[in-house]
Amino acid sequence: MRGRGGGRPRRRKHAAPVPRRRGARTPVRAAGAVRGRGRGPRRRGRAGALAEGPLCVGRSPILARGVHREQRIVTACPVEFERLGRIVRAETEDLSRRGAFVRTEELLPVGDVVELTITLPVDHRVRVISRVAHLLAPSAARALGRRPGMGFEFLEQDNEGREHLLSYLEDVLEQVTPPPQEVPRSIRVLIADPSHRLLDRLQTGLSEDGYLVSTARSGAEAYARMQHEAPDVLVAEADMPDTDGWTLAKMVLSRPGLDHVPIVLMSENMDDMRRLRAYRMGVRDVLHKPFTEEELSIRLRRLALPQREPPRAMLHGHLAQIGLPTLLSLLEFERKSGILVVLRDDQIARLFIAGGRVVKLEGPTPHGTPRDRLFSVLDWDDGNFEFVACEVVGADEIDLPTAAVLLEHARLRDEAARDR
């Protein structure tokens, strides 16, 4: 058969396949990432959408289908890398066998290969050759309720640092990351926030964990939804326009039939006074933005799962009767787990204790390292305390046994007294 003009038929020209390095792998989006249509490490998704969470790399995509999620250790490890001829110091948000997410506003181009120097909690520094896989710019991070940073892929090269890092992760993965827990499909969560990107992120991540998630863009819309079906937990932004989270919480807590619903308020500005106001009005938990999906999932599980008996205060009293160091020593000796709430004037601190060990501190100030803020609270010699026994899971942000914390605190107080 001939084409027009009696010549040979024209053949369509097909683009030649792009050669790929042997052994090269294609980066894919992490589970729960923002939906986009990026097709390579140097192209961004639709409307500048950026992947969120740690990098997951494999021969087949690992998407939000509940098939597999890379196990991660949520931990803040100091990180150093070079940018524009100088050393940048940052910290990790999480680590996995295949990569890491580093919190920083000093971003590198996607595809750049750099050497990361990571200081592990065991005070060992490892150097790992890594490639920048995706970016989370400050504007996108704010919309998602996260911190800005970069996702890195660990390159599979003969590297002593990488091998040491993988060995460390294998040893502590089960200890630092809580084992997977089955969440009943009947748990219904309603999230109210004006940011549609944050709602998309939380709905995707929590749905993968087994929650039934519905969303609302305002307090009024959330309250209207609750008239038809009460959720098991309500999560609301405190500072929404029009009907804000405070007003929504008052409406829910004062309405029969809804007053039993646990409420979590979240905000970028959740200082001591606002947390105290929330607890006094009956809010069950507060969440400071930015936060990770794992943190929210743990809090929801604690609030929503039925308990054999309601939590009750096992210990309560005044710091003039028993000091915090003595109280923590007692809890360590008996290997108790729960939340110790300390109130002093208008300040509030919440100490999360697992097996007698302080693993996390909320308040009284967001400034300073977790360990330094704990030392500051240990200086309190007046105020009231209450300890409620409950399960506490998550990363150990203090990273010191209670006895070592108390010894270090005593040493610092002695040095301060000598200086005076």
C-alpha positions as CSV (number, residue, x, y, z in Angstrom):
1,M,0.0,0.0,0.0
2,R,1.3,3.4,-1.0
3,G,0.8,6.8,0.5
4,R,-0.2,10.0,-1.2
5,G,1.7,10.8,-4.4
6,G,2.5,7.1,-5.0
7,G,5.4,7.1,-2.5
8,R,6.0,4.8,0.4
9,P,3.7,5.3,3.4
10,R,5.1,7.5,6.0
11,R,6.0,6.0,9.3
12,R,5.4,7.8,12.5
13,K,8.5,8.8,14.3
14,H,8.7,7.5,17.9
15,A,10.9,9.1,20.5
16,A,13.8,6.9,21.3
17,P,13.7,5.5,24.8
18,V,15.9,7.4,27.3
19,P,18.7,5.1,28.4
20,R,19.0,4.5,32.1
21,R,21.8,3.5,34.3
22,R,22.0,-0.1,35.2
23,G,20.7,-0.6,38.7
24,A,19.1,2.9,38.8
25,R,15.8,3.2,40.6
26,T,12.9,5.5,40.0
27,P,12.0,7.7,43.0
28,V,8.3,7.5,43.9
29,R,6.1,9.4,46.2
30,A,5.9,8.4,49.8
31,A,2.7,7.0,51.1
32,G,0.3,9.8,52.0
33,A,2.2,12.3,49.9
34,V,0.4,15.2,48.3
35,R,-1.1,14.2,45.0
36,G,0.9,15.4,42.0
37,R,2.0,14.2,38.6
38,G,5.8,14.6,38.9
39,R,7.5,12.2,36.4
40,G,11.1,12.4,37.5
41,P,13.4,13.7,40.1
42,R,13.7,17.1,38.4
43,R,10.1,17.9,37.7
44,R,7.5,19.2,40.2
45,G,4.0,18.0,40.4
46,R,0.9,19.8,39.2
47,A,0.6,23.3,40.6
48,G,3.9,22.9,42.4
49,A,2.6,20.1,44.6
50,L,5.3,18.6,46.8
51,A,5.7,15.2,48.2
52,E,5.4,14.9,52.0
53,G,6.9,12.4,54.4
54,P,10.0,10.3,53.9
55,L,11.2,9.0,50.6
56,C,10.0,5.5,49.6
57,V,12.0,3.9,46.7
58,G,11.3,0.6,45.1
59,R,10.8,-1.3,41.8
60,S,7.0,-0.7,42.1
61,P,5.2,2.4,43.4
62,I,4.3,2.4,47.1
63,L,1.2,4.5,47.0
64,A,-1.7,5.2,49.4
65,R,-3.4,1.8,49.0
66,G,-2.7,0.4,52.4
67,V,-0.4,-2.3,50.9
68,H,2.8,-1.2,52.5
69,R,4.3,1.7,54.3
70,E,8.0,2.1,54.9
71,Q,8.7,1.7,58.6
72,R,10.2,5.0,59.9
73,I,11.8,6.2,63.1
74,V,10.5,9.6,64.1
75,T,13.5,11.2,65.7
76,A,15.3,14.5,65.7
77,C,19.0,13.8,64.9
78,P,21.4,16.6,64.1
79,V,22.3,16.7,60.4
80,E,25.0,18.7,58.6
81,F,25.4,19.1,54.8
82,E,27.1,21.6,52.5
83,R,25.3,24.3,50.6
84,L,26.9,27.1,48.6
85,G,30.3,26.4,50.1
86,R,29.2,26.5,53.7
87,I,28.0,23.9,56.3
88,V,24.2,23.9,57.1
89,R,23.1,22.5,60.4
90,A,19.6,21.0,60.6
91,E,17.8,18.0,62.1
92,T,15.9,15.0,60.8
93,E,12.2,14.5,61.2
94,D,12.3,10.8,60.5
95,L,14.7,8.1,59.3
96,S,14.1,4.9,57.4
97,R,16.3,2.3,55.7
98,R,15.9,4.1,52.4
99,G,16.0,7.7,53.2
100,A,15.3,10.6,55.6
101,F,13.4,13.8,55.8
102,V,15.5,16.7,57.0
103,R,13.8,19.8,58.5
104,T,15.4,23.0,57.1
105,E,14.6,26.1,55.1
106,E,17.9,26.0,53.3
107,L,16.8,23.9,50.4
108,L,18.9,22.2,47.6
109,P,17.8,21.6,44.0
110,V,16.0,18.3,43.5
111,G,18.5,15.7,42.2
112,D,21.6,17.1,43.9
113,V,23.9,14.5,45.5
114,V,25.4,15.5,48.8
115,E,27.0,13.9,51.9
116,L,24.8,14.0,55.0
117,T,26.6,13.8,58.4
118,I,24.0,12.4,60.8
119,T,24.6,12.3,64.6
120,L,22.7,9.3,65.9
121,P,21.2,9.3,69.4
122,V,24.1,7.0,70.5
123,D,26.4,10.0,69.8
124,H,27.9,8.4,66.7
125,R,28.4,10.4,63.5
126,V,27.8,8.7,60.2
127,R,28.3,10.1,56.7
128,V,25.8,9.0,54.0
129,I,25.8,9.8,50.3
130,S,22.3,11.0,49.5
131,R,20.3,12.5,46.7
132,V,17.6,15.2,47.2
133,A,14.3,13.5,46.2
134,H,11.7,16.1,47.0
135,L,11.3,19.5,48.6
136,L,8.7,20.9,51.0
137,A,9.0,24.7,50.7
138,P,8.0,27.0,53.7
139,S,4.7,28.1,52.0
140,A,3.7,24.6,51.2
141,A,4.7,23.4,54.7
142,R,2.6,26.0,56.4
143,A,-0.4,25.0,54.3
144,L,0.2,21.3,55.3
145,G,0.8,22.0,59.0
146,R,4.3,20.7,58.7
147,R,7.9,22.0,58.9
148,P,9.8,22.8,55.6
149,G,12.6,20.6,54.5
150,M,13.9,18.0,52.0
151,G,13.4,14.3,51.5
152,F,16.7,12.4,50.8
153,E,17.3,9.1,49.2
154,F,20.2,7.1,50.6
155,L,22.3,6.0,47.6
156,E,23.3,2.3,47.4
157,Q,27.0,2.7,47.4
158,D,29.8,1.0,49.2
159,N,29.8,3.3,52.1
160,E,30.7,2.5,55.7
161,G,28.5,5.2,57.1
162,R,25.4,3.9,55.4
163,E,26.1,0.4,56.5
164,H,26.5,1.6,60.1
165,L,23.3,3.6,59.9
166,L,21.3,0.6,58.5
167,S,22.7,-1.5,61.3
168,Y,21.6,1.1,63.9
169,L,18.1,1.3,62.4
170,E,17.7,-2.5,62.4
171,D,18.7,-2.6,66.1
172,V,16.3,0.2,67.4
173,L,13.4,0.1,64.9
174,E,11.2,-2.0,67.2
175,Q,12.2,-0.1,70.3
176,V,11.8,3.5,69.1
177,T,8.8,3.0,66.7
178,P,5.7,1.6,68.4
179,P,4.5,-1.7,66.8
180,P,1.7,-1.4,64.3
181,Q,-1.7,-1.4,66.0
182,E,-4.9,-2.3,64.3
183,V,-7.4,0.6,64.4
184,P,-11.0,-0.5,64.2
185,R,-12.7,0.7,61.1
186,S,-15.6,2.1,63.2
187,I,-13.5,5.0,64.6
188,R,-14.9,8.2,62.9
189,V,-12.8,11.3,63.0
190,L,-14.1,14.8,61.9
191,I,-11.4,17.4,61.1
192,A,-12.2,21.1,60.8
193,D,-9.6,23.4,59.3
194,P,-9.8,26.1,56.6
195,S,-6.7,24.7,54.7
196,H,-7.9,22.2,52.1
197,R,-4.3,21.0,51.7
198,L,-4.0,20.2,55.3
199,L,-7.3,18.4,55.2
200,D,-6.2,16.3,52.2
201,R,-3.0,15.4,53.9
202,L,-4.6,14.3,57.2
203,Q,-7.5,12.5,55.4
204,T,-5.0,10.5,53.3
205,G,-2.6,9.6,56.2
206,L,-5.3,8.8,58.7
207,S,-7.4,6.7,56.2
208,E,-4.3,4.6,55.6
209,D,-4.2,4.0,59.4
210,G,-7.7,2.7,59.3
211,Y,-9.7,5.7,60.5
212,L,-12.9,6.9,58.8
213,V,-12.2,10.6,58.2
214,S,-14.6,13.4,57.2
215,T,-13.6,17.0,56.9
216,A,-15.1,20.5,57.2
217,R,-13.7,23.9,56.2
218,S,-15.3,25.8,59.0
219,G,-16.6,25.4,62.5
220,A,-20.2,26.0,61.4
221,E,-19.9,23.2,58.7
222,A,-18.4,20.9,61.3
223,Y,-21.2,21.5,63.8
224,A,-23.8,21.0,61.1
225,R,-22.2,17.6,60.2
226,M,-22.3,16.6,63.9
227,Q,-26.0,17.2,64.0
228,H,-26.5,14.3,61.6
229,E,-23.7,11.9,62.9
230,A,-21.5,12.4,66.0
231,P,-17.9,11.4,65.3
232,D,-15.7,9.5,67.8
233,V,-13.2,12.4,67.9
234,L,-13.4,16.0,66.7
235,V,-10.1,17.7,65.6
236,A,-10.5,21.5,65.0
237,E,-8.3,24.4,64.2
238,A,-8.6,26.9,67.1
239,D,-8.2,30.0,64.9
240,M,-10.6,29.5,62.1
241,P,-12.5,32.5,60.6
242,D,-16.1,33.1,61.6
243,T,-17.0,30.1,63.9
244,D,-13.5,29.3,65.3
245,G,-12.4,26.2,67.2
246,W,-13.1,27.7,70.6
247,T,-16.7,28.5,69.7
248,L,-17.1,25.1,68.1
249,A,-15.8,23.4,71.3
250,K,-18.2,25.3,73.5
251,M,-21.2,24.5,71.2
252,V,-20.3,20.8,71.2
253,L,-19.6,20.5,74.9
254,S,-22.8,22.3,75.9
255,R,-25.1,20.2,73.6
256,P,-26.6,17.0,75.0
257,G,-25.7,14.0,72.8
258,L,-22.4,15.6,71.7
259,D,-20.8,16.5,75.0
260,H,-19.2,13.1,75.2
261,V,-17.1,13.6,72.0
262,P,-13.4,14.1,72.8
263,I,-12.1,17.3,71.2
264,V,-8.6,18.1,70.0
265,L,-7.7,21.7,69.3
266,M,-4.8,22.5,67.0
267,S,-3.0,25.8,66.4
268,E,0.3,27.4,65.4
269,N,-0.1,29.6,68.5
270,M,-0.8,27.2,71.4
271,D,1.1,28.8,74.3
272,D,0.6,28.0,78.0
273,M,-2.3,30.3,78.5
274,R,-4.2,28.9,75.6
275,R,-3.5,25.3,76.6
276,L,-4.8,26.1,80.1
277,R,-7.9,27.7,78.7
278,A,-8.5,24.7,76.5
279,Y,-8.2,22.1,79.3
280,R,-10.4,24.2,81.6
281,M,-13.2,24.3,79.1
282,G,-13.1,20.5,78.7
283,V,-10.9,20.0,75.6
284,R,-9.2,16.7,75.9
285,D,-6.0,17.4,74.0
286,V,-4.2,20.2,72.2
287,L,-1.8,19.9,69.3
288,H,0.8,22.5,68.2
289,K,1.3,23.0,64.5
290,P,3.4,21.8,62.8
291,F,3.0,18.1,63.7
292,T,3.5,14.7,62.2
293,E,0.7,12.3,61.2
294,E,2.1,9.7,63.5
295,E,1.7,12.1,66.5
296,L,-2.0,12.8,65.6
297,S,-2.7,9.1,65.0
298,I,-1.3,8.2,68.5
299,R,-3.4,10.9,70.2
300,L,-6.6,9.9,68.3
301,R,-6.1,6.2,69.2
302,R,-5.7,7.1,72.9
303,L,-8.8,9.2,72.8
304,A,-11.1,7.0,70.6
305,L,-10.4,3.4,71.6
306,P,-12.6,2.2,74.4
307,Q,-10.9,1.9,77.8
308,R,-11.7,-0.8,80.4
309,E,-12.0,2.0,83.0
310,P,-11.9,5.7,82.7
311,P,-8.5,7.3,83.5
312,R,-8.2,8.5,87.0
313,A,-5.6,10.5,88.9
314,M,-3.3,8.0,90.7
315,L,-1.3,10.8,92.3
316,H,-2.0,14.4,93.0
317,G,-0.8,17.1,95.4
318,H,1.3,20.1,95.8
319,L,5.0,20.6,94.9
320,A,5.6,22.0,98.4
321,Q,4.8,18.6,99.8
322,I,6.8,16.5,97.3
323,G,9.3,17.9,94.8
324,L,9.3,16.9,91.1
325,P,12.7,15.1,91.4
326,T,11.3,13.0,94.2
327,L,8.1,12.3,92.3
328,L,9.9,11.3,89.1
329,S,12.2,9.0,91.1
330,L,9.1,7.3,92.6
331,L,7.5,6.9,89.1
332,E,10.8,5.5,87.8
333,F,11.2,3.0,90.7
334,E,7.6,1.7,90.0
335,R,8.1,1.9,86.2
336,K,4.8,3.8,85.8
337,S,3.5,5.0,82.5
338,G,1.2,8.0,82.1
339,I,1.0,11.8,81.9
340,L,2.1,14.1,84.7
341,V,0.5,17.5,84.5
342,V,2.1,20.3,86.5
343,L,0.4,23.7,87.0
344,R,2.2,26.8,88.4
345,D,0.5,30.1,88.3
346,D,-0.5,30.5,84.6
347,Q,2.1,27.9,83.4
348,I,1.4,24.3,82.5
349,A,3.7,21.4,81.7
350,R,2.8,17.9,80.6
351,L,5.4,15.2,81.1
352,F,4.8,12.0,79.2
353,I,6.3,9.0,81.1
354,A,6.8,5.5,79.6
355,G,8.0,2.8,82.0
356,G,9.2,5.3,84.5
357,R,11.2,7.3,81.9
358,V,10.3,10.8,80.8
359,V,10.1,10.6,77.0
360,K,8.4,13.9,76.1
361,L,7.6,17.3,77.5
362,E,4.8,19.7,76.4
363,G,5.3,23.3,77.6
364,P,5.9,25.6,79.3
365,T,7.8,27.2,76.4
366,P,8.5,26.1,72.8
367,H,12.1,27.4,73.0
368,G,15.1,25.3,73.8
369,T,15.8,21.6,73.5
370,P,13.4,19.1,75.2
371,R,16.0,18.3,77.7
372,D,16.7,21.9,78.6
373,R,13.0,22.6,79.0
374,L,12.7,19.6,81.3
375,F,15.5,21.0,83.4
376,S,13.6,24.3,83.6
377,V,10.4,22.5,84.9
378,L,12.5,20.6,87.5
379,D,13.3,24.0,89.0
380,W,9.7,24.5,89.9
381,D,9.2,24.3,93.7
382,D,5.6,25.5,93.9
383,G,2.4,24.5,92.1
384,N,0.1,21.5,91.8
385,F,0.6,18.2,90.0
386,E,-1.6,15.3,88.9
387,F,-0.5,12.0,87.4
388,V,-2.9,9.9,85.3
389,A,-1.9,6.4,84.3
390,C,-2.2,5.5,80.6
391,E,-0.3,4.0,77.7
392,V,2.4,6.3,76.3
393,V,4.0,5.5,72.9
394,G,6.2,7.4,70.6
395,A,9.8,8.6,70.2
396,D,12.0,9.4,73.2
397,E,12.7,13.1,72.9
398,I,14.6,13.3,76.2
399,D,16.9,10.4,75.4
400,L,18.1,10.0,79.0
401,P,17.0,7.7,81.9
402,T,15.2,9.6,84.7
403,A,18.1,8.9,87.1
404,A,20.6,10.5,84.7
405,V,18.3,13.5,84.1
406,L,18.0,14.1,87.8
407,L,21.8,13.8,88.3
408,E,22.5,16.2,85.4
409,H,19.9,18.7,86.8
410,A,21.4,18.6,90.2
411,R,24.9,19.2,88.7
412,L,23.6,22.2,86.8
413,R,22.0,23.7,89.9
414,D,25.2,23.2,91.9
415,E,27.2,25.0,89.2
416,A,24.7,27.9,89.1
417,A,24.8,28.2,92.9
418,R,28.6,28.4,92.8
419,D,28.5,31.1,90.1
420,R,26.3,33.2,92.2
